[in-house]
Amino acid sequence: MEINKQKRLKARGWRVGSAEDFLGLSREEIEYIELKLLLGEHLTSRRRAKKLKQVELAELLQSSQSRVAKMEKGDSTVSLDLLIRALLALGATRRDLAGILSSVRTVARRPG
């Protein structure tokens, strides 16, 4: 959000914060969500690089197109196991997965 907009909102009595603050998420919960989102982004990239449609990846995984869409968006109902299995099915290596995991932004610890 723009700084000027934040100032205007604060001047009118609004509190400005992040989604994490609003939801009261712990550092671990934030990192878990970011990991799932990152894996989903990599899944989308790999699928598109292989010129596959979601329905084609679904067939490869013996799943559904809607499940693949949820995987790519980091939906809370999708397990890390399924995301990793899908990446492996698209040719990702252990080294690729390690690179993805190491690129997750580390969330700073909150005081207190």
N, C-alpha and C positions, 0 to 999 in steps of 0.2 A: 504494500500500500504506500502511496506517495506520502512523503513527510508532511506536506501542507495539508493533505486530507486528514492525516492523523491529528495534527494540531487543531484543525477545525472541530473534529469530533470530540477531542479532549476538552476543548473550550466549551462545548455544549453539554458536558457532563458524561460523555461516553468513556468507557474503558477500552483501550486498544491493546490487544495481545495476539498471541498465536493460537492456532487450533489446538496445539498441545496444552496450552494454558487453559483454554476453554473446556477441553475434555478432561483435564486433570490426568494426563497420561504420564506414566513413569518413563524414565530414560530407556529402559529395556523395551517397553511397549512401542515407543517411538522408533527405536532401532529395528525392531521386528517388522513394523509396518513398512519402513523404508527399504528393508531387505526384500520384502515381498514385492514392493513396487518396482524395485530395480531388477529383480529376476523376471518380472512380467515384461518390463521394457526390453530386456535382452531377448526374451522369448519372441516378442513381436519382431524385433530386428532380424533375428535368425530366420524366422518364418518367411518374412518378406524377402530376405536375401536369397532364400531358396525358391522364391516365387510360388509359395504355397498359399492357398486360401485357408481361412480358419477351419472350414469344413474338411479340407484335405488333411490338415494336421489332426483334427478330431478323429478321422478314420484311422490314421497311423497310430494314435493313442488308444483306439477303441473307446472313444468318448463322444461327446456332442460338441457341436459348434458353439453353443451357448456356454459350455464349460470352458472351452478355449478362450472365449471372450472374457470370461471371469478371470481366468488365469492371467491373461495379458493386462488386466486392470488391477491385479493384486487384491481381488475380492477376498474378504475375510473367510469365506467358506472353502477356499482353495488351500490345500496343504502345501507345505514346502516340498514334501516328497513328490507330489504331482508336478510342481514347477520344475524341479530338478530332473525328474524322469522325462519330461517333455523336452527340456534343453538337451539332454543326452540323446534323445531320439532324433534331434535335429543336428547331431554331430558335435555338440559341445564336449570338450575333454575335461578331465579333472583340473587341469591347469586353467582352462577357461573359467570354470566355476570358482576356482580360488581367486582369480582376478576379479570376478564380479563381487565376491564376498569381501575382498580387500578394498573395494572402491566405495563401500557403504560409508556415508558420512558419519563420523563419530559425534554423538550428541554430547554436548558439554553437561557436566553434572550441575544440577541445581543446588544452590546453597541450602543448607538445613537438612 
